[in-house]
Amino acid sequence: MSRSFLRLLVPVLACGALIAEDAAPLAPPPPPTTPANSEVAPVVSPIKPEARKPAADARPALFVNVRVSSRSVQLNQPVRVEFFTPARQLESIDIAAAVSSGVVMGGANTWRLVGKPTVVENEKIRSVTVSFTLLPRTVGELALPRFPLTWLAGEPLPEMGVVKVEPGVIVGSERKPLPREVEGVAGFPWGVALKDLLGKELKGDQVEAKGDISIAKPRLGLELTFRGGDLAAADLAVPDLNAEAAQVSFVQRWGVPQLTLEDGTPAWLLGWTRIVVLPRTGGGVVLHLVREDILARAAASQVKDSVFDILEGNK
């Protein structure tokens, strides 16, 4: 084959190769990768804005060794959590305060922090051991609070796992059904609106209004407190009842008290319901029951109406 013929043949082959490449479907280029701790620039996309998925948290994940007292508990059982991290990288951080704030903000709707977190820093290897105690506020499969470890660079977010909370209480070694006080008191469900009871279960002369608080007395010794129009607390006065003698009966119904107040008064915490037995003037006791989520909702509504709406010019 002559050299002149080869010179003529090469352009033809090259043209054929180009035609073949043009005919083949082009695979889309791989998406660009972005470091997890860097800001992501806006991407021009034919996808409509409302169809885009929200960006994931940019904080790095961190594997921590977590120990949990039990992954299955009853509503009145505490859960003790302990985890370990590398040595602190930011000396100015109060680790106990950071954990306390993180637990409250990260699990306020599902968990209650009992007491203060404990922090121990190993003198030799400088590792950090953190422990704290939680009580569940509701039943079901509850994720343990997830919060940033602000004493480490990048404030990583560790996974603590899930705890299953059963709908019952533990009394000694015996599991019992939830007492009705968790859902209401004397047949009145927590959160029921006062306006829905007037003229039916409650008469007008049984209710006394004091600002945004209304007190109803449906029967002797029982007072129902409505905040923002909803049932949020109750007081049951029991004359001539000895508190110490009744303590055994209370424990058999609600289990061991999970909290002791500053004056030494025991308190039972059953989810969102708090029960305290107080001495009654003239003898006997008063059972004070509070539904904490309803009180918090009423307080938030009051702050919005009396502070934020004014600041924003809505009133």
Backbone torsions as a table, in degrees:
resi	resn	phi	psi	omega
1	MET	NA	130.7	-175.5
2	SER	-76.2	156.2	179.2
3	ARG	-65.5	-35.0	179.0
4	SER	-64.3	-37.4	178.9
5	PHE	-66.4	-39.8	178.4
6	LEU	-62.9	-37.9	178.7
7	ARG	-63.4	-32.1	177.6
8	LEU	-77.1	-31.7	-174.2
9	LEU	-77.0	-34.0	-175.4
10	VAL	-60.3	-48.0	177.8
11	PRO	-59.4	-36.2	-179.9
12	VAL	-64.0	-45.4	178.9
13	LEU	-62.6	-41.0	179.2
14	ALA	-63.1	-39.6	179.1
15	CYS	-65.5	-40.0	177.9
16	GLY	-63.2	-37.6	178.2
17	ALA	-64.9	-39.5	178.3
18	LEU	-64.6	-40.0	178.6
19	ILE	-63.7	-41.5	179.6
20	ALA	-63.9	-40.4	179.8
21	GLU	-66.4	-38.2	179.4
22	ASP	-66.8	-32.7	-177.6
23	ALA	-75.9	-26.0	-177.7
24	ALA	-77.2	141.5	177.5
25	PRO	-64.9	138.9	-179.3
26	LEU	-89.4	128.2	176.4
27	ALA	-76.5	141.0	179.3
28	PRO	-65.1	146.5	179.3
29	PRO	-67.7	150.2	179.4
30	PRO	-65.0	147.2	179.8
31	PRO	-65.5	146.1	178.8
32	PRO	-68.5	146.5	177.7
33	THR	-98.2	147.3	-178.4
34	THR	-130.7	132.3	177.0
35	PRO	-55.4	144.9	-175.1
36	ALA	-64.0	-27.5	-175.3
37	ASN	-100.7	15.4	179.1
38	SER	-109.6	160.9	178.8
39	GLU	-77.0	143.1	-178.5
40	VAL	-98.3	124.4	179.9
41	ALA	-75.1	153.9	177.9
42	PRO	-60.5	141.9	-179.0
43	VAL	-113.5	129.2	176.1
44	VAL	-73.4	123.4	-174.2
45	SER	-142.9	143.2	176.1
46	PRO	-71.0	-10.9	179.7
47	ILE	-69.4	136.2	178.5
48	LYS	-64.8	147.0	-176.7
49	PRO	-55.5	-39.2	-176.7
50	GLU	-69.6	-15.0	-178.4
51	ALA	-92.6	-7.3	-178.6
52	ARG	-74.9	145.9	177.9
53	LYS	-84.7	145.5	178.7
54	PRO	-65.1	146.8	-179.4
55	ALA	-68.9	144.4	178.8
56	ALA	-73.9	159.2	178.0
57	ASP	-59.0	130.4	-175.2
58	ALA	-79.8	-9.0	-178.8
59	ARG	-67.6	141.5	-178.3
60	PRO	-69.4	146.6	174.8
61	ALA	-78.9	153.5	179.9
62	LEU	-140.6	129.4	174.9
63	PHE	-82.6	123.7	176.3
64	VAL	-124.2	149.2	177.8
65	ASN	-80.7	108.4	-175.4
66	VAL	-109.4	133.1	173.5
67	ARG	-117.7	130.3	-179.4
68	VAL	-122.9	134.7	-175.5
69	SER	-59.7	-36.9	177.9
70	SER	-161.1	141.9	177.7
71	ARG	-95.9	4.2	176.4
72	SER	-145.8	118.6	-175.8
73	VAL	-138.0	166.8	170.9
74	GLN	-90.0	169.1	-172.9
75	LEU	-62.3	-27.6	-178.1
76	ASN	-98.3	10.2	-177.6
77	GLN	-97.2	131.6	176.2
78	PRO	-74.0	153.3	175.4
79	VAL	-118.3	122.8	179.6
80	ARG	-101.5	125.8	-176.4
81	VAL	-116.6	134.8	176.3
82	GLU	-136.7	132.9	177.3
83	PHE	-142.9	163.0	-173.7
84	PHE	-124.8	141.6	177.2
85	THR	-131.7	164.8	173.2
86	PRO	-63.5	176.4	-179.4
87	ALA	-59.8	146.6	179.3
88	ARG	-58.6	145.4	178.0
89	GLN	-112.0	-10.6	177.2
90	LEU	-125.0	109.4	-173.1
91	GLU	-71.4	-24.1	-173.6
92	SER	-79.9	-7.9	-174.7
93	ILE	-83.3	131.1	170.4
94	ASP	-83.6	102.6	-172.2
95	ILE	-63.5	-43.1	-178.9
96	ALA	-61.1	-43.3	178.9
97	ALA	-66.5	-38.6	179.1
98	ALA	-64.5	-41.2	178.9
99	VAL	-67.2	-44.2	-180.0
100	SER	-58.5	-48.9	178.9
101	SER	-64.1	-41.4	-179.0
102	GLY	-65.0	-41.5	179.0
103	VAL	-64.7	-43.7	-178.9
104	VAL	-64.6	-46.0	-178.2
105	MET	-73.4	-33.1	-176.0
106	GLY	-84.0	-15.4	-177.9
107	GLY	-144.6	28.0	-173.6
108	ALA	-61.6	-29.9	-177.3
109	ASN	-84.8	-10.2	-176.7
110	THR	-127.3	-23.3	-175.7
111	TRP	-132.8	149.6	175.0
112	ARG	-114.5	127.8	176.1
113	LEU	-79.6	126.2	-179.8
114	VAL	-106.8	119.0	-179.1
115	GLY	73.8	-163.9	-178.7
116	LYS	-108.0	146.1	175.5
117	PRO	-63.1	151.2	176.6
118	THR	-109.5	133.8	-178.6
119	VAL	-126.0	129.6	177.1
120	VAL	-128.5	125.6	177.4
121	GLU	-107.4	120.3	-178.2
122	ASN	-63.4	128.0	-175.6
123	GLU	-68.4	-28.9	-176.1
124	LYS	-88.6	-59.6	-175.2
125	ILE	-95.2	-4.6	174.3
126	ARG	65.9	12.9	175.6
127	SER	-67.1	158.0	-175.5
128	VAL	-114.3	129.0	174.7
129	THR	-112.3	123.9	-178.6
130	VAL	-119.2	135.1	176.1
131	SER	-138.7	146.2	177.7
132	PHE	-155.8	164.6	-177.0
133	THR	-120.6	136.4	-179.0
134	LEU	-123.7	153.1	168.5
135	LEU	-123.2	135.6	-179.3
136	PRO	-71.4	145.8	176.8
137	ARG	-98.3	-13.4	-179.4
138	THR	-153.1	178.7	-179.2
139	VAL	-104.8	162.6	178.4
140	GLY	121.3	-169.2	177.5
141	GLU	-85.9	104.6	-174.1
142	LEU	-109.2	125.5	173.7
143	ALA	-73.1	135.0	175.7
144	LEU	-66.7	152.3	-176.1
145	PRO	-55.0	137.4	177.3
146	ARG	-114.5	125.0	-174.7
147	PHE	-147.7	154.3	-178.2
148	PRO	-72.3	141.7	176.2
149	LEU	-88.9	88.4	-169.6
150	THR	-70.6	-10.9	178.5
151	TRP	-87.8	0.1	176.2
152	LEU	-113.2	148.9	179.8
153	ALA	-61.1	135.8	-179.5
154	GLY	84.3	-7.3	-179.8
155	GLU	47.0	62.0	-177.7
156	PRO	-64.2	155.8	-179.3
157	LEU	-110.9	103.5	-180.0
158	PRO	-81.1	153.4	174.1
159	GLU	-93.8	129.6	-179.7
160	MET	-101.5	-11.2	179.7
161	GLY	91.6	-168.8	-172.7
162	VAL	-123.7	146.1	174.1
163	VAL	-123.2	134.6	177.3
164	LYS	-91.5	122.4	-179.7
165	VAL	-106.3	117.9	-177.6
166	GLU	-85.0	150.5	180.0
167	PRO	-80.7	70.5	179.2
168	GLY	-163.6	-179.5	175.8
169	VAL	-125.1	151.7	177.2
170	ILE	-103.9	126.6	178.4
171	VAL	-123.2	104.8	-171.4
172	GLY	65.8	-118.9	176.0
173	SER	-106.7	8.2	-175.5
174	GLU	-104.4	136.1	175.2
175	ARG	-94.3	130.8	-179.6
176	LYS	-125.3	156.9	176.7
177	PRO	-64.3	159.6	177.5
178	LEU	-63.0	133.9	174.9
179	PRO	-68.3	155.7	-176.0
180	ARG	-66.8	-17.2	-180.0
181	GLU	-62.6	-19.6	178.6
182	VAL	-68.3	-33.1	-177.0
183	GLU	-98.7	-21.7	-178.0
184	GLY	175.7	-171.8	-178.7
185	VAL	-141.5	131.0	177.7
186	ALA	54.5	34.6	178.7
187	GLY	86.7	-1.5	178.2
188	PHE	-101.4	115.6	-178.2
189	PRO	-71.0	143.1	176.4
190	TRP	-59.0	137.5	177.4
191	GLY	86.6	-2.6	179.2
192	VAL	-65.4	141.8	-178.4
193	ALA	-78.5	136.0	178.9
194	LEU	-59.2	-38.4	-178.1
195	LYS	-63.1	-25.3	179.4
196	ASP	-80.9	-13.3	-178.9
197	LEU	-100.2	-26.0	-177.6
198	LEU	-63.9	134.1	-178.4
199	GLY	83.7	-5.0	178.8
200	LYS	-121.2	-93.2	178.7
201	GLU	-73.6	-23.3	-179.1
202	LEU	-124.2	140.6	174.7
203	LYS	-98.2	157.5	-176.9
204	GLY	-59.2	-36.5	-178.7
205	ASP	-77.7	-1.7	176.4
206	GLN	-93.9	-1.4	-174.0
207	VAL	-120.9	134.4	176.9
208	GLU	-123.7	125.7	-177.6
209	ALA	-97.6	136.3	176.1
210	LYS	-135.6	87.5	-175.8
211	GLY	68.1	-127.7	178.4
212	ASP	-88.2	6.2	178.4
213	ILE	-109.4	134.3	176.0
214	SER	-124.7	136.9	179.3
215	ILE	-113.1	123.5	177.6
216	ALA	-112.0	141.0	179.2
217	LYS	-123.9	82.1	-176.0
218	PRO	-71.6	-22.4	179.1
219	ARG	-156.0	166.1	-175.8
220	LEU	-60.9	127.1	176.5
221	GLY	88.6	-9.5	-177.5
222	LEU	-112.3	126.1	175.7
223	GLU	-122.4	131.1	177.9
224	LEU	-108.8	130.1	-178.6
225	THR	-107.3	123.9	178.8
226	PHE	-107.8	123.6	177.2
227	ARG	-112.8	125.6	-176.9
228	GLY	62.5	23.9	178.8
229	GLY	89.6	-3.6	-177.4
230	ASP	-115.7	146.2	179.7
231	LEU	-67.2	118.1	-174.5
232	ALA	-123.9	-18.6	-177.5
233	ALA	-156.7	165.0	179.0
234	ALA	-153.2	149.5	176.2
235	ASP	-129.5	127.9	178.0
236	LEU	-118.1	111.5	179.5
237	ALA	-89.5	129.4	-179.4
238	VAL	-124.8	97.2	-178.4
239	PRO	-66.0	147.7	173.0
240	ASP	64.3	15.0	175.9
241	LEU	-94.6	125.5	178.9
242	ASN	-81.0	122.2	-174.7
243	ALA	-63.6	-40.9	-178.6
244	GLU	-66.6	-38.9	179.0
245	ALA	-68.3	-31.8	-178.1
246	ALA	-83.5	-11.0	-175.6
247	GLN	-58.0	-40.3	-179.2
248	VAL	-62.3	-42.0	179.8
249	SER	-65.6	-38.9	178.5
250	PHE	-64.1	-42.3	-179.9
251	VAL	-65.7	-37.1	178.9
252	GLN	-67.6	-21.6	179.7
253	ARG	-95.0	-42.5	-172.8
254	TRP	-111.0	-6.3	-176.0
255	GLY	86.7	-170.2	-179.1
256	VAL	-74.5	137.4	176.8
257	PRO	-58.4	136.1	-178.1
258	GLN	-91.3	-10.4	-174.4
259	LEU	-145.0	144.7	173.7
260	THR	-119.8	124.1	-179.0
261	LEU	-72.4	171.2	-175.7
262	GLU	-59.9	-31.5	-179.8
263	ASP	-87.3	7.1	178.8
264	GLY	90.5	0.9	-179.4
265	THR	-74.8	129.2	178.5
266	PRO	-75.1	150.1	178.2
267	ALA	-134.1	137.2	176.1
268	TRP	-102.4	134.6	-179.1
269	LEU	-119.7	106.8	-179.0
270	LEU	-116.1	88.9	-175.2
271	GLY	67.0	-125.6	178.6
272	TRP	-83.5	-7.2	-175.8
273	THR	-94.8	127.9	176.3
274	ARG	-113.3	133.3	-177.6
275	ILE	-124.6	127.3	178.5
276	VAL	-130.6	136.6	177.3
277	VAL	-103.8	116.8	-175.2
278	LEU	-114.0	152.0	174.8
279	PRO	-68.7	144.1	-179.2
280	ARG	-102.1	137.0	176.4
281	THR	-61.6	126.8	-177.8
282	GLY	92.7	-0.9	178.4
283	GLY	112.7	153.3	-179.3
284	GLY	88.3	-163.7	-177.4
285	VAL	-134.6	164.1	172.2
286	VAL	-125.2	123.1	174.4
287	LEU	-88.2	117.1	-178.9
288	HIS	-106.1	115.8	-179.0
289	LEU	-114.0	132.8	-177.8
290	VAL	-131.0	136.6	172.4
291	ARG	-102.0	102.1	-167.4
292	GLU	-67.6	-33.8	-179.2
293	ASP	-67.6	-35.1	179.6
294	ILE	-72.1	-39.2	175.3
295	LEU	-61.5	-43.4	-179.7
296	ALA	-64.3	-39.9	178.9
297	ARG	-65.0	-41.1	178.4
298	ALA	-65.4	-40.2	178.7
299	ALA	-64.9	-42.0	178.9
300	ALA	-63.6	-39.1	178.1
301	SER	-65.3	-39.2	178.8
302	GLN	-65.6	-42.2	178.4
303	VAL	-63.0	-41.3	178.9
304	LYS	-61.8	-46.0	-176.5
305	ASP	-69.5	-41.1	-172.1
306	SER	-95.0	-12.1	-177.7
307	VAL	-124.7	-65.4	-170.5
308	PHE	-66.0	-42.1	179.2
309	ASP	-62.3	-34.4	177.6
310	ILE	-70.9	-43.8	179.2
311	LEU	-61.5	-35.4	-178.9
312	GLU	-87.0	-1.9	178.8
313	GLY	77.7	20.4	178.5
314	ASN	-82.7	-10.2	179.3
315	LYS	-130.2	NA	NA
